[in-house]
Amino acid sequence: MSGKPFAEFSQERIFKPLGMTHTSWRDDFTRVVKGRAIAYSQAGSEFRSNMPFENVHGNGGLLTTVGDLLRWNENFVTPKVGNAAFLQIEQEPGKFNDGKSHDYALGLYVRQYKGVPEVSHSGSTAGYRAHLTRYPQQHLSVAVLCNVSTGQATQYALSVADMYLGSAIKSDTAPAAPRQRGETTSYTPDAKDLTAYAGRYYSDEAEVLYEIVKDGDGIAIKRRPDDTIRLRATRKDEFASSAGTVVFLRDSSGSINEFSLRGGRVFDMRFKRE
């Protein structure tokens, strides 16, 4: 134990040794940070400020630049923080309780992209979107940061990677699986279904209240302060959204009593109907 605040420890032991001079934790969201880009949400041609007003950090809340992110990735090539053994452990994919392997290591996805080994992770908070990816065999890293909720950071990063990977990409490789969970099928709920979904739902785990409301010929999630997340029906009781997959659950009588939220960062987070 260092006995120091996490933000101070990170600066001293990680960021400074790696030369990440423009990186810090958002441990005080009211602090004025030189050069910080304000985050926005976009609805049509209208933009609204959409900032993260919280001091949560460690599992997010990092203020950084694309240059500093590339310095972070370079530590896997020429270690300055941690030794080779630690970096190897950090990139070892884990296993489920039944012994089956998955592609998530210690905070990193270890996958194949078009036949090329890839180590990556994306992130988002409020209107910010980010993606950092690395291709060890090519000594190639790509970092993308966006300050609008419609920014497709992952797609932008992969587009840049395609240009530099060139002939390393295997032409006979099947298309990569979607990075966001969601189905390509569609389903059109009727007015009775839409009315049944509407209501207020609360998650004890996240301490968050979501309101499901009718939105034109569909439904949407309303959350404080004024955020709207539209849901697209994919099959009965299942919807795709920018927040993840929403699955409405029914009790023994067939009434909807909760929904499950599943996405890149959460699995089966329950919201009970009030």
C-alpha positions as CSV (number, residue, x, y, z in Angstrom):
1,M,0.0,0.0,0.0
2,S,1.4,3.4,-1.0
3,G,-0.7,5.4,1.5
4,K,-1.3,8.0,-1.3
5,P,-4.5,9.0,-3.1
6,F,-4.9,7.0,-6.3
7,A,-4.6,10.1,-8.5
8,E,-1.3,11.1,-6.9
9,F,0.0,7.6,-7.1
10,S,-0.9,7.3,-10.8
11,Q,1.0,10.5,-11.6
12,E,4.1,9.5,-9.7
13,R,4.3,5.8,-10.7
14,I,2.6,5.6,-14.1
15,F,2.0,8.8,-16.0
16,K,5.2,10.6,-15.4
17,P,7.5,7.6,-16.1
18,L,5.7,7.1,-19.4
19,G,5.9,10.7,-20.4
20,M,2.1,11.1,-20.3
21,T,2.4,14.8,-19.3
22,H,-1.2,15.6,-20.4
23,T,-2.9,12.9,-18.5
24,S,-4.7,13.0,-15.1
25,W,-7.8,11.6,-13.4
26,R,-11.0,13.5,-13.2
27,D,-11.0,13.4,-9.4
28,D,-12.6,16.9,-9.3
29,F,-15.0,17.5,-12.2
30,T,-15.1,21.2,-11.3
31,R,-11.4,21.8,-11.8
32,V,-10.5,23.9,-14.9
33,V,-8.2,21.8,-17.1
34,K,-6.3,23.6,-19.8
35,G,-7.1,22.3,-23.3
36,R,-10.0,20.1,-22.2
37,A,-12.6,19.6,-24.9
38,I,-16.2,20.0,-23.8
39,A,-18.4,17.0,-24.6
40,Y,-21.7,17.2,-26.6
41,S,-24.7,15.2,-27.6
42,Q,-26.2,15.7,-31.0
43,A,-29.8,15.4,-32.1
44,G,-30.1,16.3,-35.7
45,S,-28.3,19.6,-36.3
46,E,-28.6,20.6,-32.6
47,F,-25.8,20.2,-30.1
48,R,-26.1,20.2,-26.4
49,S,-23.4,20.1,-23.7
50,N,-23.2,16.6,-22.2
51,M,-20.5,16.5,-19.6
52,P,-19.7,13.9,-16.9
53,F,-20.5,15.7,-13.6
54,E,-18.9,13.1,-11.3
55,N,-15.6,12.5,-9.5
56,V,-15.6,8.7,-10.2
57,H,-12.2,7.6,-11.5
58,G,-10.1,4.6,-11.8
59,N,-12.7,2.7,-13.8
60,G,-13.0,5.7,-16.1
61,G,-12.7,9.4,-15.7
62,L,-9.3,9.7,-17.4
63,L,-8.4,13.0,-18.9
64,T,-5.8,12.4,-21.7
65,T,-4.7,12.9,-25.3
66,V,-4.2,10.7,-28.3
67,G,-0.4,11.3,-27.9
68,D,-0.4,10.1,-24.3
69,L,-2.5,7.1,-25.2
70,L,0.1,6.1,-27.8
71,R,2.8,6.5,-25.2
72,W,0.8,4.1,-22.9
73,N,0.7,1.5,-25.7
74,E,4.4,1.9,-26.4
75,N,5.0,0.6,-22.8
76,F,4.0,-2.8,-24.0
77,V,6.9,-2.7,-26.5
78,T,9.5,-1.0,-24.3
79,P,8.5,-1.4,-20.7
80,K,9.1,1.4,-18.3
81,V,6.3,0.6,-15.9
82,G,6.0,-3.0,-15.0
83,N,8.2,-5.8,-16.3
84,A,7.7,-8.2,-19.2
85,A,6.1,-10.8,-17.0
86,F,3.5,-8.4,-15.7
87,L,2.7,-7.1,-19.2
88,Q,2.3,-10.7,-20.4
89,I,-0.2,-11.4,-17.6
90,E,-2.0,-8.2,-18.4
91,Q,-2.7,-9.5,-21.9
92,E,-3.7,-13.1,-21.1
93,P,-7.4,-13.7,-21.9
94,G,-9.5,-15.0,-19.0
95,K,-11.8,-17.9,-18.6
96,F,-15.4,-18.4,-17.4
97,N,-16.2,-20.5,-14.4
98,D,-16.9,-23.5,-16.6
99,G,-13.4,-23.3,-18.1
100,K,-14.4,-21.8,-21.5
101,S,-12.1,-19.0,-22.7
102,H,-13.2,-15.5,-23.6
103,D,-11.4,-12.6,-25.2
104,Y,-11.1,-10.2,-22.2
105,A,-7.8,-9.9,-20.3
106,L,-7.0,-7.5,-17.5
107,G,-8.8,-4.4,-18.9
108,L,-7.9,-5.3,-22.5
109,Y,-9.7,-7.2,-25.3
110,V,-7.3,-9.7,-27.1
111,R,-8.8,-10.5,-30.4
112,Q,-8.2,-11.1,-34.1
113,Y,-9.1,-8.2,-36.5
114,K,-9.3,-9.4,-40.1
115,G,-6.8,-12.1,-39.3
116,V,-4.4,-9.8,-37.4
117,P,-3.8,-10.1,-33.7
118,E,-5.2,-7.0,-31.9
119,V,-5.2,-5.7,-28.3
120,S,-7.8,-3.0,-27.8
121,H,-10.4,-1.3,-25.7
122,S,-13.0,1.4,-26.2
123,G,-14.6,3.8,-23.7
124,S,-17.4,6.3,-23.3
125,T,-18.8,8.7,-20.7
126,A,-21.4,11.4,-21.2
127,G,-20.7,12.8,-24.7
128,Y,-17.1,11.5,-24.9
129,R,-16.1,8.4,-27.0
130,A,-12.7,6.8,-27.2
131,H,-10.9,3.8,-28.8
132,L,-7.3,2.6,-28.4
133,T,-6.1,-0.4,-30.4
134,R,-2.7,-2.0,-30.9
135,Y,-1.4,-4.6,-33.4
136,P,1.7,-6.1,-31.8
137,Q,3.1,-7.8,-34.9
138,Q,3.1,-4.6,-36.9
139,H,4.1,-2.3,-34.0
140,L,1.1,-0.3,-34.9
141,S,-1.2,1.7,-32.5
142,V,-4.2,3.9,-33.2
143,A,-5.9,6.2,-30.7
144,V,-9.1,8.1,-31.4
145,L,-10.9,10.5,-29.0
146,C,-14.2,12.1,-29.9
147,N,-16.1,14.8,-27.9
148,V,-19.6,14.2,-29.3
149,S,-21.8,11.3,-28.6
150,T,-22.3,10.5,-32.3
151,G,-18.6,10.1,-32.8
152,Q,-17.8,6.6,-34.0
153,A,-14.5,6.2,-32.3
154,T,-14.1,2.5,-32.9
155,Q,-15.0,2.7,-36.6
156,Y,-12.6,5.6,-37.1
157,A,-9.8,3.7,-35.4
158,L,-10.3,0.6,-37.5
159,S,-10.5,2.6,-40.7
160,V,-7.1,4.1,-39.9
161,A,-5.7,0.7,-39.0
162,D,-6.9,-0.7,-42.3
163,M,-4.8,1.8,-44.2
164,Y,-1.6,0.9,-42.3
165,L,-2.2,-2.9,-42.0
166,G,-2.3,-3.2,-45.7
167,S,-1.3,-6.6,-46.9
168,A,-1.3,-8.0,-43.4
169,I,-5.1,-8.1,-43.6
170,K,-6.2,-11.5,-44.9
171,S,-8.6,-11.1,-47.8
172,D,-10.3,-14.4,-47.0
173,T,-11.1,-13.5,-43.4
174,A,-14.8,-13.3,-42.6
175,P,-16.1,-9.9,-41.5
176,A,-15.4,-9.0,-37.9
177,A,-18.2,-9.5,-35.4
178,P,-20.0,-6.2,-34.5
179,R,-18.2,-4.4,-31.6
180,Q,-21.6,-3.4,-30.1
181,R,-24.0,-6.1,-29.0
182,G,-27.2,-6.0,-31.1
183,E,-29.2,-8.0,-33.5
184,T,-29.7,-7.4,-37.3
185,T,-33.2,-8.8,-37.2
186,S,-36.1,-6.5,-36.7
187,Y,-39.5,-6.6,-35.1
188,T,-42.3,-4.1,-35.1
189,P,-44.2,-3.9,-31.8
190,D,-47.8,-2.7,-31.9
191,A,-49.3,0.1,-29.9
192,K,-50.4,-2.3,-27.1
193,D,-46.8,-3.6,-26.7
194,L,-45.4,-0.1,-26.6
195,T,-47.8,0.9,-23.9
196,A,-46.9,-2.2,-21.9
197,Y,-43.2,-1.3,-21.9
198,A,-43.7,2.3,-20.7
199,G,-43.0,3.0,-17.1
200,R,-40.3,3.8,-14.5
201,Y,-37.5,1.3,-13.8
202,Y,-34.9,1.4,-11.0
203,S,-31.6,-0.4,-10.7
204,D,-30.5,-1.0,-7.1
205,E,-27.1,-2.0,-8.4
206,A,-26.4,1.2,-10.3
207,E,-28.7,3.4,-8.2
208,V,-30.2,4.8,-11.5
209,L,-33.8,5.5,-12.5
210,Y,-34.7,5.0,-16.2
211,E,-38.1,6.0,-17.6
212,I,-39.4,4.1,-20.7
213,V,-41.6,6.4,-22.7
214,K,-43.3,6.2,-26.1
215,D,-41.3,8.0,-28.8
216,G,-43.2,8.4,-32.0
217,D,-43.9,4.9,-33.3
218,G,-41.3,3.4,-30.9
219,I,-40.0,3.8,-27.3
220,A,-37.0,5.5,-25.7
221,I,-35.2,5.7,-22.4
222,K,-35.4,9.0,-20.6
223,R,-32.7,9.7,-17.9
224,R,-31.6,12.7,-16.0
225,P,-31.0,15.5,-16.7
226,D,-32.4,15.5,-20.2
227,D,-30.9,12.5,-22.1
228,T,-33.0,10.4,-24.5
229,I,-31.8,7.0,-25.7
230,R,-34.0,5.6,-28.5
231,L,-34.6,1.9,-28.6
232,R,-34.9,-0.1,-31.9
233,A,-36.9,-3.3,-31.7
234,T,-35.0,-6.4,-32.8
235,R,-37.4,-9.1,-31.6
236,K,-40.2,-9.4,-29.1
237,D,-39.3,-7.8,-25.8
238,E,-35.7,-7.0,-27.1
239,F,-34.3,-3.7,-28.2
240,A,-31.0,-2.4,-29.4
241,S,-29.7,1.0,-28.3
242,S,-26.5,3.1,-27.9
243,A,-26.5,2.1,-24.3
244,G,-26.6,-1.7,-25.1
245,T,-29.3,-4.3,-25.5
246,V,-32.5,-3.9,-23.5
247,V,-34.5,-7.0,-22.8
248,F,-37.9,-6.7,-21.1
249,L,-38.7,-9.5,-18.7
250,R,-42.1,-10.8,-17.8
251,D,-43.5,-12.5,-14.7
252,S,-45.6,-15.7,-14.6
253,S,-48.7,-13.8,-15.6
254,G,-47.0,-12.3,-18.7
255,S,-46.8,-8.7,-17.3
256,I,-43.5,-6.8,-17.7
257,N,-41.9,-6.4,-14.3
258,E,-38.3,-5.5,-15.1
259,F,-35.7,-5.2,-17.9
260,S,-32.1,-6.4,-18.4
261,L,-29.4,-4.1,-19.8
262,R,-26.5,-5.9,-21.6
263,G,-23.6,-4.2,-23.3
264,G,-19.9,-3.9,-23.6
265,R,-19.4,-3.0,-19.9
266,V,-22.4,-4.6,-18.3
267,F,-24.1,-8.0,-18.4
268,D,-27.7,-8.5,-17.2
269,M,-28.0,-5.3,-15.1
270,R,-31.6,-5.5,-13.8
271,F,-34.0,-2.5,-13.6
272,K,-37.1,-3.3,-11.7
273,R,-40.4,-1.6,-12.5
274,E,-41.7,0.8,-9.9
